Amino acid sequence: MKIINPSTQEIIKELSPDHKISIQEKYELAQKGQAEWARKTLEDRIKCIKLFESYLNQNKEDLARDLTLEVGKPFQESLNEVNGARNRINFFIENSEKWLSPTEVHRDGNTKEILAFDPLGVIANISAWNYPFLVGVNVFIPALIAGNAVLYKPSEFSTLTGFNIHKGLLASGIPTDVFIPVIGGREAGEVLLDLPLDGYFFTGSYQTGKYIAQKVSHKLVPVSLELGGKDPLYVTDEIADLKQVASAVAEGCFYNNGQSCCAVERVYVHEEIYGEFMGHFLQEVKMLKVGDPMKKENNQGAVTRSVHVPFLQEQIKDAVEKGARVLCGGERTTPDSNFFYPTILTEVTHEMRIMKEESFGPIIGVMKVKNDQEAIELMNDCEYGLTASVYSKNIDRAKKVVSQVNAGTSYVNCCDRVSPYLPWAGRKHSGLGATLSYLGILSFVRPRGWHIRG
């Protein structure tokens, strides 16, 4: 298994992936470790997580560098990701005791009725490459705090970061038989699906998530799927500062090369301000600099997976053949590189793949609309339902519009942001279950009702 730097296409490291026997052994180890880990107090488990947060802070430069080397994102974005993970960890540290501690909910005469929680057991965390720290801590941190053991399969495209996470957790006091990495691609994932695990938590594509849900459905264990999106954004004709909005939209579209489940993937602009908005938007996008992600002046790195570049080219080709216009970008920086210029397509329609099919890259279609109702209909015309954004100085109008879009997260005058205090939950093809918030804490436990008399 080769770890390849997408920026240089050089091999960073070669590894031997896990196989059926080694994964079975890891599972048996985790079974024994989980029982002992669950017997520790909640306070003791949280102490280990506090040490892990400190570890990330002390080693953030090195961790960010390795992340950039293997996924191609700009170093500053990698650093932002490590710091963002620390913020989420602190949320779990500060809130887990409140939600996981036994609570007397009722007293019936001399009978106490107490709500308590037990860990699920041994779970699989099949993680993603685009934000390996952020999507990882959404799962393994609350899972560990709750007393579970974790078989953690980092993406084959972010394995070095997976090793770094493992190293940091062990250095923080997490036992070696409680957090265990499983290394490999699809084959390793298949073995995990065949094991009698107590829960499956996946971040990735709809196609893979659907397959996982179907494959393990007979086990009747929790399955949480954080999947993709085709997230829409609507700019109304009531905007105080159109240039500022254009800048925010550009960041929402192209941060991390658009390789985010909640990246803006479709933009709708009211016809009254369309021309002015596009002038500002094009100017913002043209200022983005593509190149070596280790250089500070570049804010667009390489597309992580080289096999994805032809997919982006096919989406663009399909749109152009159906009447779209390439306003900027549309190609690699050099014929064989993984660097792709930020691309804007105009005169798009919903007959084009780029407006219905997840792109997961630095390309965006922008469409003119006549009114709010047309925007709502188009925003809902998609199989995904992760986030939706509306920009307007009229807050009531924006809320009215976005509340009619079937999405798990609604943004008003912002986009592409995640808060640990709110649930991250997709609808339709964007997912099943929730991470983050108190719901994300309770996703890793089973309720137990106590009736205690005397």
N, C-alpha and C positions, 0 to 999 in steps of 0.2 A: 504494500500500500504506500503510494508516494504522496508526500505533502509538497505541493507545488505553489510557489509564489506567483500569483496571477499577474503581478506587475512585470516581472522579468521572465516568467515561465520557466524558471530554474527550479530544480528539485531541492527543497530545504532539508528533507529527511525521508528516510524509508523505514517503514514499520511493518511488523508482522501482525495482521489483524487477529482478533479472537475467532475461535471456531466453536462448534457445537459443544465439544467436551469442556473447553475452558470456560465457556459461558455457564454451562451446567454447574461446574465447580464453584464459580463465583456466586451463583444463585444459592447453592447450599451453604456457602460461607455467610452470605447475607441473612439467610434464615436464622442462623445461630446468633449473628451479631445483632440483629434487630431485637430479639427478645431481651438481651442484656441492655441495649440502648434505651428501650422503652421503660425499663425499670429505673432509669435515672430520673431525677426530678426535672420538671420543666425548667426550673431555674438553672440547673447544671447544663442542660442542653443549650439554653439561650446564652450562657457564658461562652460556650465554644463558638457560637455564631458571632458574638461580639469580637472575639479574637480574630475570626476570619475577616470581618470588616476592617479591622486594624491591619491585617496582613495585606489586603487589597490597597489600602492607603499607603502603606510603606513601600510597596512594590509596583505601584501603578505605572511608572515609566516603563519598566521592563515588560510588564504585562501588556501594555498598550503597543509596545514595539512588536512583540510576537504576534499580536492580533493583526496589526497592519501587514506584517510579512505574509501571513497566510490567507487573509481575506481581501487585502488590497485597499482597504478604506484609509483615508487620510489619518495621519498619526493623531491629530487633534481630535478627530471624531472617535478614535479608539480610546483616547484618554477620557473624553466625555462619557463614553460608555462605561468605563470602569468606575468613574465617579457616580454615574447614574445608578449603577448596581449597588454601590455603597448606600445611596439614599434609600433604595428599596429595602435593602437589608435592615437598615435602621427602622423602617416602618414595621417590619416583622418583629424586630427586637422589642419595640415599644408597645405593640398591640397584641401579640400572641397570648400573653398571660390572661388578658382580659377575656378573650374569646374561648380559650381552651380550658380554663379552670372550672371545676365542678361548681354548679350554681343551684341553690335551692330555689325552685320555681313555684312551689306551692306546699302548703301544709294542710293536710286533711285530718283533723283531730290530732292524734298522736303519731300520724304517719308523715314522714318527710318525703317529698317528691323532688328528686335531684336529677338535673341534666348533666351528664358527664360525656366525655369523648375518649375513644380508644384510637390508636393509630391504625391505619389500614393494614400495615405489615411491610412486605417487600414490594416496592413499586418500580416501574420502569420510567425513566425520564429520557425520552428520545428527543434530543434537542436540535436546535437549528444553527446555521452558520452565520446568518446575517447580523445577529446580535447575541453571540454566545454567552456573554456575561448577563445581559439584561433578561433574555428569555430563560436562561438557566436559573437565575436566582428566583424568578417567579415560581419555580417548581421546587427545586431541591432545598431551598432555605426553609419554607414553611413545612415541607415534608420532614426534614430532619428535626426541626423544632417540635413537631407533633409526635416524634418517636418512631418514625419509619426508617427503614433501610432503603437505599437508593441504588439501583443499577442504572448508571448514568451513561448513555450512549451519546457522546458529542457527535456532531456531524463530521463526516470524513473530510469536510472542507475546513474544519476548525478544530482539528484534533490537538494541536499544540496548546491551544487555549484550554481545551478539556483537561489536558495533563496539568496545566498550570492551576486550574481550579482544584483539581484533586490534590495537588501538592499543598496548596494553601489550606484546604480543609483539614488535611492530616496534621499540618503544622499547628492548627488551631485546636486540636484535641479530638477531632472526629475520628473514631476508631476505623482501622483499615477494613474491617468487615461490615461497615455500616454505609460507607459511600464508596462504591466500586465502579470504576470506569469499564465500559465494554467498548472495545475499539473495532471499527469496521464500518462497512457500508450496509447495503440492503440485506446481505446475507446474515450479518450479525443481528439486524433488526428482526428478521424472520425468526431467528432462534428465540429472541425475547418474547415474541408473540406466542410461541408454542409453550413457553414455561407457565406454570400455574401461579402467576404473579397476582398481587392483590390490588393492582391499579395500573393504568397506563396513561401517561401524560405526554402528549406529542405536540411539537410545534413544527409546522411545515406546510406543505401544499394540501389542497383539498383532496386531490386524487389519492395521496398516500393516507391522509387522515380517514377518508371513507373506507379504504382498504383495511386499516387497523381496526376501525369500529366493527366492521363486518367479521373480521377474522377472530376477534376475541369476544364477540357478543354472547356466545354460549356460556361464558364464564360468569356472567352477571356480576362483574366487578366495575368499579368506577372507571370511566374513560373520559378524559378531558382533551379536547382538540383545539389548539390555537392555530387557525388556518389563515388562508390568504385573504386578499381584499382587492376590490376595484373601486377605491374610495373616491367619492365625488366631492367637488367643491363648487359652490355657487357664489358668484360676485354679483350682488344686486346693484341697482342704479342709485342707491343711497349710500355713498361712500365719502367720508370726510377727507381722507388722504389716499388717493388711488395709487400713488407711487409706493407708499408704505405697504399697502395691501399686495401689490404686485411683488414686492420683495418677499413678503411672508409666503405668498403662494409659490414662488420660485424655490424657496427653501423647503417647503412642504413636498414639492415634486422631486427635488434632486438631492436632498440630503441622503448620504450613504448611497449615492448613485441610484436613488429610487428603489433600492433593495430593502424595502420595509413593508410589512404587511399593512401598515397604516399610512404609507406614503400616499400623497394625492396622486391619483391615476387618471382622473377625468376632471376637466375644468369647464364650467358653464358660466357664461358672462352675459349679463343683460345687454340687449342691443343698444341701449342708450349710451352706454359707456364703453362698449366693446373696443372701438378704435383706440381710444385713449389708454385703456387698460393694456391692450396688446403692445402699444408703443413702450410703455414702462416695463412690461413683462419681458419682452424681447431684450431690452437693454439689460435687465437684471441677469437673464440667463447667459447672455454673451459675456458677462463679466466673470462667469465661472471658469476656473482654470483647471484643465485636465493634465495630469502628469504624475510623476513619481510621488506616491503618497507620503514619503518620508520628508519631502521638501515642504516647508511651511507655506510657500506661496501657492501651492496647489490645494484646491478644495474639492476636487473630483478625482478619485482614484480609479483603479481598474475594476471592471466587472469581475466578480469573484469566480464565477464558473465559465470557462471558455466556451463550453458547449451552449451557453445561453445567448451568446452574441448572435449566432445565426437566427435564433428565435426572434430576437428583437428586429433583425433585418427583415424577416418575413412579415412581421406585423406592419412595419413601415411600407414594405412593398405592397401588401394587401390594401393598405389605406390609399396609397398613391394611385394604384390601379383603379380604385373606386372613386377618385376625384379629390383626394386630400392634397394639400400643399405642404411641402417641407419648408417651414419658415427659417429654421436653423438646424444645424447638426445633420443627423441622419446617417452617419458613417463612423467607422473607426478612425483613430488618429493616424494609424498606419495599417496597411492591408492585413497583417497577421497579429496585431496587438489585441489585448483585452481592454484597451482604453477606447471608450466610445463617447463622442461629443454629445453633450446635452441636446436633446432634440425636441422641437416644438412642431406639431402638425396642426394646421388649421383647415377649415372647410371640411371638417369631419362629420360623419353621421354614425348612427347606431347600426348601420349595415356593415361597419368596419370592425375588424377584430380588436383594434386598439381601444375601442370604446366599450367593449364587452368582456374581453379576455384579459386576465391579469398579465401585466407587462413585467413587473419586478425589475425595472431597469430605468435608465435615464432618458425615457421618452414619454411625452405627454400630448394628448389631444385636447384642443380647446375649441369649444362650440358656442356659437351665439344663440341666445334664447330670447323670446319675445316678452315673457312674463314669468312670474313665480310659479304658476301652475304648470307651465311647460317644463320649467326646471325640476319641479317635484317629480313629474312623470318620468323624465329622463334619468334622474338620480335613482329612481326605484327600478329602472329597466335594466336589471343586472341580477345575476345569481348570487352575488356576494352581499354581505351586510355587516361590515365591520365598523367603519366610521363614516360620518358625513359632516361637511362644514358649510356654513353660510357666513358671508361677510356683509354687514350692513350697519350703519350707524343707528338704524331703527331696530333696537333689540327685540321688541315684541314681534316685529315682522320676521326677523331672522329665526326666532324661536318657533313661530308658527310654521315656517317653511320646513325647518329641519326636523321638527317633531313628526312630520308626515313622511319622513324617509325611514324606511325599515332598516335601522342600523343599531348596533349595540352601544356606540358612543356618538354623542352629538357635540359638535363644536360650534360656537358662535364667536366670530372674529378671532379665531385661532385654528390651528390644524396640526396634525401629526405630533401629538403630545400624549404622554401616558402618565397617570398619577397613581401611586400605590394605594391611595385612599379610595379610589373608585374601581369598580370591577372592570376587568378586560374580558369582554364576552362578545363573541361574534354571533351573527344570525345567518340563517340560510347556509350557504357554502363557506361561511367564514368561521364556523366553529361550533363547538359543543362544550357547555360548562363555562367556568369562569376562573381566571386567576386574579391575583391582587385583591385588595380590600379585605374585609372580614370574610367575604364569601370565598376568597382565595385561600384563606387560612383554614376554613372549615372544609375545603375540598379534600384535605388530606387526613380526615378523621371519620370515624363512624360513631354515631350517637349511641349512648347507653342510658336508658332510663332506670333510675334507682327508686325503689319504694322501701323506705326504711321505717320500721315500726318499733317503738320501744325506747 
